[in-house]
Amino acid sequence: MKKENTSLLFSKLTSRQSEVALLIIDGFKTSNIASELNIKSNTVSTIKKQIFKKVGVDDSIQLFKLAQKEGVINL
């Protein structure tokens, strides 16, 4: 899966939010993201909510579809 960080999706996000968004798009669960980034699960949950609000989606599946639509990922 090829990822580029140049879409409008990522232009709205901080660097930490972009990191988390990419892991969500890769299918990581909250606990896995927390382990990968060495942060607490509650912090990941907060960041996920911020991401969803900024880009106008309700869940990880919608985030994935938006990333695909904007060319962030190519399958």
Backbone atoms as SQL, in Angstrom:
CREATE TABLE atoms (id INTEGER PRIMARY KEY, chain TEXT, resi INTEGER, resn TEXT, atom TEXT, x REAL, y REAL, z REAL);
INSERT INTO atoms VALUES
  (1, 'A', 1, 'MET', 'N', 0.840, -1.163, 0.000),
  (2, 'A', 1, 'MET', 'CA', 0.000, 0.000, 0.000),
  (3, 'A', 1, 'MET', 'C', 0.894, 1.238, 0.000),
  (4, 'A', 2, 'LYS', 'N', 0.789, 2.084, -0.999),
  (5, 'A', 2, 'LYS', 'CA', 1.609, 3.286, -1.107),
  (6, 'A', 2, 'LYS', 'C', 0.896, 4.446, -0.423),
  (7, 'A', 3, 'LYS', 'N', 1.641, 5.195, 0.363),
  (8, 'A', 3, 'LYS', 'CA', 1.063, 6.333, 1.054),
  (9, 'A', 3, 'LYS', 'C', 1.810, 7.600, 0.689),
  (10, 'A', 4, 'GLU', 'N', 1.049, 8.655, 0.500),
  (11, 'A', 4, 'GLU', 'CA', 1.623, 9.970, 0.298),
  (12, 'A', 4, 'GLU', 'C', 0.946, 10.904, 1.288),
  (13, 'A', 5, 'ASN', 'N', 1.701, 11.840, 1.802),
  (14, 'A', 5, 'ASN', 'CA', 1.182, 12.718, 2.835),
  (15, 'A', 5, 'ASN', 'C', 0.918, 14.115, 2.284),
  (16, 'A', 6, 'THR', 'N', 0.405, 14.208, 1.059),
  (17, 'A', 6, 'THR', 'CA', 0.248, 15.500, 0.414),
  (18, 'A', 6, 'THR', 'C', -1.204, 15.863, 0.152),
  (19, 'A', 7, 'SER', 'N', -2.143, 15.108, 0.623),
  (20, 'A', 7, 'SER', 'CA', -3.548, 15.365, 0.333),
  (21, 'A', 7, 'SER', 'C', -4.116, 16.459, 1.214),
  (22, 'A', 8, 'LEU', 'N', -5.284, 16.924, 0.841),
  (23, 'A', 8, 'LEU', 'CA', -6.006, 17.889, 1.673),
  (24, 'A', 8, 'LEU', 'C', -6.314, 17.290, 3.034),
  (25, 'A', 9, 'LEU', 'N', -6.541, 15.999, 3.054),
  (26, 'A', 9, 'LEU', 'CA', -6.810, 15.294, 4.307),
  (27, 'A', 9, 'LEU', 'C', -5.719, 15.580, 5.325),
  (28, 'A', 10, 'PHE', 'N', -4.482, 15.410, 4.930),
  (29, 'A', 10, 'PHE', 'CA', -3.384, 15.561, 5.871),
  (30, 'A', 10, 'PHE', 'C', -2.973, 17.011, 6.082),
  (31, 'A', 11, 'SER', 'N', -3.350, 17.894, 5.180),
  (32, 'A', 11, 'SER', 'CA', -3.002, 19.307, 5.362),
  (33, 'A', 11, 'SER', 'C', -3.725, 19.903, 6.565),
  (34, 'A', 12, 'LYS', 'N', -4.812, 19.285, 6.986),
  (35, 'A', 12, 'LYS', 'CA', -5.582, 19.757, 8.136),
  (36, 'A', 12, 'LYS', 'C', -5.046, 19.224, 9.460),
  (37, 'A', 13, 'LEU', 'N', -4.168, 18.238, 9.412),
  (38, 'A', 13, 'LEU', 'CA', -3.744, 17.533, 10.621),
  (39, 'A', 13, 'LEU', 'C', -2.357, 17.947, 11.088),
  (40, 'A', 14, 'THR', 'N', -2.154, 17.846, 12.403),
  (41, 'A', 14, 'THR', 'CA', -0.820, 18.040, 12.957),
  (42, 'A', 14, 'THR', 'C', 0.036, 16.828, 12.583),
  (43, 'A', 15, 'SER', 'N', 1.324, 16.904, 12.827),
  (44, 'A', 15, 'SER', 'CA', 2.188, 15.774, 12.496),
  (45, 'A', 15, 'SER', 'C', 1.809, 14.538, 13.316),
  (46, 'A', 16, 'ARG', 'N', 1.468, 14.694, 14.587),
  (47, 'A', 16, 'ARG', 'CA', 1.070, 13.549, 15.422),
  (48, 'A', 16, 'ARG', 'C', -0.250, 12.972, 14.929),
  (49, 'A', 17, 'GLN', 'N', -1.182, 13.840, 14.572),
  (50, 'A', 17, 'GLN', 'CA', -2.452, 13.359, 14.035),
  (51, 'A', 17, 'GLN', 'C', -2.241, 12.615, 12.724),
  (52, 'A', 18, 'SER', 'N', -1.319, 13.092, 11.906),
  (53, 'A', 18, 'SER', 'CA', -1.012, 12.406, 10.649),
  (54, 'A', 18, 'SER', 'C', -0.438, 11.020, 10.908),
  (55, 'A', 19, 'GLU', 'N', 0.455, 10.922, 11.895),
  (56, 'A', 19, 'GLU', 'CA', 1.025, 9.611, 12.265),
  (57, 'A', 19, 'GLU', 'C', -0.076, 8.637, 12.662),
  (58, 'A', 20, 'VAL', 'N', -0.969, 9.121, 13.520),
  (59, 'A', 20, 'VAL', 'CA', -2.063, 8.270, 14.003),
  (60, 'A', 20, 'VAL', 'C', -2.993, 7.919, 12.848),
  (61, 'A', 21, 'ALA', 'N', -3.312, 8.888, 12.010),
  (62, 'A', 21, 'ALA', 'CA', -4.202, 8.636, 10.871),
  (63, 'A', 21, 'ALA', 'C', -3.638, 7.556, 9.958),
  (64, 'A', 22, 'LEU', 'N', -2.344, 7.621, 9.675),
  (65, 'A', 22, 'LEU', 'CA', -1.732, 6.596, 8.819),
  (66, 'A', 22, 'LEU', 'C', -1.825, 5.207, 9.443),
  (67, 'A', 23, 'LEU', 'N', -1.647, 5.134, 10.748),
  (68, 'A', 23, 'LEU', 'CA', -1.761, 3.838, 11.423),
  (69, 'A', 23, 'LEU', 'C', -3.199, 3.339, 11.416),
  (70, 'A', 24, 'ILE', 'N', -4.154, 4.252, 11.582),
  (71, 'A', 24, 'ILE', 'CA', -5.575, 3.868, 11.492),
  (72, 'A', 24, 'ILE', 'C', -5.852, 3.322, 10.098),
  (73, 'A', 25, 'ILE', 'N', -5.378, 4.032, 9.089),
  (74, 'A', 25, 'ILE', 'CA', -5.587, 3.620, 7.697),
  (75, 'A', 25, 'ILE', 'C', -4.953, 2.255, 7.438),
  (76, 'A', 26, 'ASP', 'N', -3.833, 1.983, 8.104),
  (77, 'A', 26, 'ASP', 'CA', -3.180, 0.678, 7.969),
  (78, 'A', 26, 'ASP', 'C', -3.914, -0.433, 8.726),
  (79, 'A', 27, 'GLY', 'N', -4.941, -0.064, 9.491),
  (80, 'A', 27, 'GLY', 'CA', -5.745, -1.070, 10.181),
  (81, 'A', 27, 'GLY', 'C', -5.355, -1.320, 11.626),
  (82, 'A', 28, 'PHE', 'N', -4.469, -0.501, 12.168),
  (83, 'A', 28, 'PHE', 'CA', -4.072, -0.668, 13.564),
  (84, 'A', 28, 'PHE', 'C', -5.228, -0.308, 14.488),
  (85, 'A', 29, 'LYS', 'N', -5.365, -1.037, 15.566),
  (86, 'A', 29, 'LYS', 'CA', -6.344, -0.732, 16.608),
  (87, 'A', 29, 'LYS', 'C', -5.712, 0.254, 17.583),
  (88, 'A', 30, 'THR', 'N', -6.553, 0.868, 18.405),
  (89, 'A', 30, 'THR', 'CA', -6.093, 1.891, 19.347),
  (90, 'A', 30, 'THR', 'C', -4.933, 1.400, 20.195),
  (91, 'A', 31, 'SER', 'N', -5.043, 0.208, 20.750),
  (92, 'A', 31, 'SER', 'CA', -3.975, -0.312, 21.615),
  (93, 'A', 31, 'SER', 'C', -2.675, -0.519, 20.850),
  (94, 'A', 32, 'ASN', 'N', -2.785, -0.951, 19.596),
  (95, 'A', 32, 'ASN', 'CA', -1.587, -1.137, 18.766),
  (96, 'A', 32, 'ASN', 'C', -0.932, 0.196, 18.413),
  (97, 'A', 33, 'ILE', 'N', -1.754, 1.198, 18.136),
  (98, 'A', 33, 'ILE', 'CA', -1.228, 2.527, 17.842),
  (99, 'A', 33, 'ILE', 'C', -0.494, 3.060, 19.070),
  (100, 'A', 34, 'ALA', 'N', -1.105, 2.892, 20.240),
  (101, 'A', 34, 'ALA', 'CA', -0.486, 3.348, 21.493),
  (102, 'A', 34, 'ALA', 'C', 0.875, 2.695, 21.690),
  (103, 'A', 35, 'SER', 'N', 0.953, 1.402, 21.466),
  (104, 'A', 35, 'SER', 'CA', 2.230, 0.691, 21.603),
  (105, 'A', 35, 'SER', 'C', 3.247, 1.166, 20.577),
  (106, 'A', 36, 'GLU', 'N', 2.812, 1.326, 19.343),
  (107, 'A', 36, 'GLU', 'CA', 3.696, 1.746, 18.256),
  (108, 'A', 36, 'GLU', 'C', 4.291, 3.135, 18.519),
  (109, 'A', 37, 'LEU', 'N', 3.475, 4.038, 19.050),
  (110, 'A', 37, 'LEU', 'CA', 3.919, 5.418, 19.256),
  (111, 'A', 37, 'LEU', 'C', 4.347, 5.698, 20.694),
  (112, 'A', 38, 'ASN', 'N', 4.271, 4.673, 21.531),
  (113, 'A', 38, 'ASN', 'CA', 4.670, 4.794, 22.933),
  (114, 'A', 38, 'ASN', 'C', 3.885, 5.892, 23.663),
  (115, 'A', 39, 'ILE', 'N', 2.562, 5.864, 23.463),
  (116, 'A', 39, 'ILE', 'CA', 1.659, 6.779, 24.144),
  (117, 'A', 39, 'ILE', 'C', 0.506, 5.970, 24.728),
  (118, 'A', 40, 'LYS', 'N', -0.305, 6.596, 25.565),
  (119, 'A', 40, 'LYS', 'CA', -1.423, 5.902, 26.203),
  (120, 'A', 40, 'LYS', 'C', -2.590, 5.720, 25.235),
  (121, 'A', 41, 'SER', 'N', -3.348, 4.664, 25.452),
  (122, 'A', 41, 'SER', 'CA', -4.527, 4.403, 24.623),
  (123, 'A', 41, 'SER', 'C', -5.524, 5.546, 24.686),
  (124, 'A', 42, 'ASN', 'N', -5.675, 6.148, 25.870),
  (125, 'A', 42, 'ASN', 'CA', -6.593, 7.290, 25.993),
  (126, 'A', 42, 'ASN', 'C', -6.144, 8.455, 25.121),
  (127, 'A', 43, 'THR', 'N', -4.844, 8.652, 25.013),
  (128, 'A', 43, 'THR', 'CA', -4.302, 9.709, 24.158),
  (129, 'A', 43, 'THR', 'C', -4.623, 9.411, 22.697),
  (130, 'A', 44, 'VAL', 'N', -4.471, 8.167, 22.300),
  (131, 'A', 44, 'VAL', 'CA', -4.802, 7.765, 20.927),
  (132, 'A', 44, 'VAL', 'C', -6.285, 8.013, 20.655),
  (133, 'A', 45, 'SER', 'N', -7.126, 7.656, 21.600),
  (134, 'A', 45, 'SER', 'CA', -8.573, 7.869, 21.427),
  (135, 'A', 45, 'SER', 'C', -8.898, 9.347, 21.244),
  (136, 'A', 46, 'THR', 'N', -8.245, 10.187, 22.016),
  (137, 'A', 46, 'THR', 'CA', -8.451, 11.633, 21.895),
  (138, 'A', 46, 'THR', 'C', -7.992, 12.135, 20.532),
  (139, 'A', 47, 'ILE', 'N', -6.837, 11.679, 20.096),
  (140, 'A', 47, 'ILE', 'CA', -6.301, 12.092, 18.796),
  (141, 'A', 47, 'ILE', 'C', -7.220, 11.608, 17.671),
  (142, 'A', 48, 'LYS', 'N', -7.720, 10.384, 17.784),
  (143, 'A', 48, 'LYS', 'CA', -8.643, 9.863, 16.767),
  (144, 'A', 48, 'LYS', 'C', -9.880, 10.746, 16.654),
  (145, 'A', 49, 'LYS', 'N', -10.439, 11.146, 17.787),
  (146, 'A', 49, 'LYS', 'CA', -11.624, 12.017, 17.767),
  (147, 'A', 49, 'LYS', 'C', -11.306, 13.343, 17.080),
  (148, 'A', 50, 'GLN', 'N', -10.123, 13.892, 17.372),
  (149, 'A', 50, 'GLN', 'CA', -9.706, 15.146, 16.749),
  (150, 'A', 50, 'GLN', 'C', -9.572, 14.985, 15.231),
  (151, 'A', 51, 'ILE', 'N', -8.978, 13.873, 14.813),
  (152, 'A', 51, 'ILE', 'CA', -8.812, 13.595, 13.383),
  (153, 'A', 51, 'ILE', 'C', -10.167, 13.508, 12.701),
  (154, 'A', 52, 'PHE', 'N', -11.052, 12.698, 13.262),
  (155, 'A', 52, 'PHE', 'CA', -12.367, 12.493, 12.661),
  (156, 'A', 52, 'PHE', 'C', -13.111, 13.819, 12.532),
  (157, 'A', 53, 'LYS', 'N', -13.028, 14.656, 13.568),
  (158, 'A', 53, 'LYS', 'CA', -13.713, 15.950, 13.539),
  (159, 'A', 53, 'LYS', 'C', -13.114, 16.855, 12.471),
  (160, 'A', 54, 'LYS', 'N', -11.791, 16.921, 12.397),
  (161, 'A', 54, 'LYS', 'CA', -11.116, 17.800, 11.434),
  (162, 'A', 54, 'LYS', 'C', -11.414, 17.434, 9.989),
  (163, 'A', 55, 'VAL', 'N', -11.488, 16.136, 9.706),
  (164, 'A', 55, 'VAL', 'CA', -11.680, 15.723, 8.309),
  (165, 'A', 55, 'VAL', 'C', -13.126, 15.376, 7.986),
  (166, 'A', 56, 'GLY', 'N', -13.998, 15.424, 8.991),
  (167, 'A', 56, 'GLY', 'CA', -15.426, 15.245, 8.749),
  (168, 'A', 56, 'GLY', 'C', -15.876, 13.818, 8.528),
  (169, 'A', 57, 'VAL', 'N', -15.294, 12.891, 9.286),
  (170, 'A', 57, 'VAL', 'CA', -15.732, 11.492, 9.216),
  (171, 'A', 57, 'VAL', 'C', -16.171, 11.028, 10.602),
  (172, 'A', 58, 'ASP', 'N', -16.868, 9.902, 10.636),
  (173, 'A', 58, 'ASP', 'CA', -17.385, 9.379, 11.901),
  (174, 'A', 58, 'ASP', 'C', -16.614, 8.194, 12.448),
  (175, 'A', 59, 'ASP', 'N', -15.833, 7.529, 11.586),
  (176, 'A', 59, 'ASP', 'CA', -15.133, 6.331, 12.050),
  (177, 'A', 59, 'ASP', 'C', -13.941, 5.999, 11.155),
  (178, 'A', 60, 'SER', 'N', -13.239, 4.955, 11.537),
  (179, 'A', 60, 'SER', 'CA', -12.017, 4.551, 10.829),
  (180, 'A', 60, 'SER', 'C', -12.285, 4.127, 9.388),
  (181, 'A', 61, 'ILE', 'N', -13.410, 3.494, 9.157),
  (182, 'A', 61, 'ILE', 'CA', -13.737, 3.047, 7.801),
  (183, 'A', 61, 'ILE', 'C', -13.933, 4.249, 6.879),
  (184, 'A', 62, 'GLN', 'N', -14.631, 5.254, 7.365),
  (185, 'A', 62, 'GLN', 'CA', -14.817, 6.459, 6.563),
  (186, 'A', 62, 'GLN', 'C', -13.486, 7.174, 6.329),
  (187, 'A', 63, 'LEU', 'N', -12.610, 7.163, 7.338),
  (188, 'A', 63, 'LEU', 'CA', -11.278, 7.753, 7.178),
  (189, 'A', 63, 'LEU', 'C', -10.506, 7.017, 6.084),
  (190, 'A', 64, 'PHE', 'N', -10.565, 5.698, 6.100),
  (191, 'A', 64, 'PHE', 'CA', -9.896, 4.886, 5.087),
  (192, 'A', 64, 'PHE', 'C', -10.427, 5.223, 3.692),
  (193, 'A', 65, 'LYS', 'N', -11.761, 5.305, 3.557),
  (194, 'A', 65, 'LYS', 'CA', -12.363, 5.608, 2.259),
  (195, 'A', 65, 'LYS', 'C', -11.965, 6.998, 1.771),
  (196, 'A', 66, 'LEU', 'N', -11.915, 7.959, 2.689),
  (197, 'A', 66, 'LEU', 'CA', -11.500, 9.308, 2.324),
  (198, 'A', 66, 'LEU', 'C', -10.035, 9.320, 1.890),
  (199, 'A', 67, 'ALA', 'N', -9.195, 8.611, 2.614),
  (200, 'A', 67, 'ALA', 'CA', -7.777, 8.526, 2.255),
  (201, 'A', 67, 'ALA', 'C', -7.610, 7.899, 0.875),
  (202, 'A', 68, 'GLN', 'N', -8.393, 6.895, 0.606),
  (203, 'A', 68, 'GLN', 'CA', -8.343, 6.238, -0.697),
  (204, 'A', 68, 'GLN', 'C', -8.811, 7.203, -1.804),
  (205, 'A', 69, 'LYS', 'N', -9.894, 7.906, -1.535),
  (206, 'A', 69, 'LYS', 'CA', -10.445, 8.852, -2.506),
  (207, 'A', 69, 'LYS', 'C', -9.450, 9.966, -2.820),
  (208, 'A', 70, 'GLU', 'N', -8.732, 10.440, -1.804),
  (209, 'A', 70, 'GLU', 'CA', -7.788, 11.545, -1.976),
  (210, 'A', 70, 'GLU', 'C', -6.418, 11.080, -2.460),
  (211, 'A', 71, 'GLY', 'N', -6.245, 9.787, -2.652),
  (212, 'A', 71, 'GLY', 'CA', -4.989, 9.289, -3.177),
  (213, 'A', 71, 'GLY', 'C', -3.887, 9.137, -2.144),
  (214, 'A', 72, 'VAL', 'N', -4.269, 9.164, -0.868),
  (215, 'A', 72, 'VAL', 'CA', -3.277, 8.946, 0.190),
  (216, 'A', 72, 'VAL', 'C', -2.780, 7.516, 0.130),
  (217, 'A', 73, 'ILE', 'N', -3.671, 6.603, -0.228),
  (218, 'A', 73, 'ILE', 'CA', -3.295, 5.198, -0.383),
  (219, 'A', 73, 'ILE', 'C', -3.699, 4.734, -1.777),
  (220, 'A', 74, 'ASN', 'N', -2.926, 3.856, -2.291),
  (221, 'A', 74, 'ASN', 'CA', -3.226, 3.231, -3.575),
  (222, 'A', 74, 'ASN', 'C', -3.160, 1.731, -3.381),
  (223, 'A', 75, 'LEU', 'N', -4.271, 1.093, -3.639),
  (224, 'A', 75, 'LEU', 'CA', -4.325, -0.372, -3.468),
  (225, 'A', 75, 'LEU', 'C', -4.004, -1.070, -4.766);
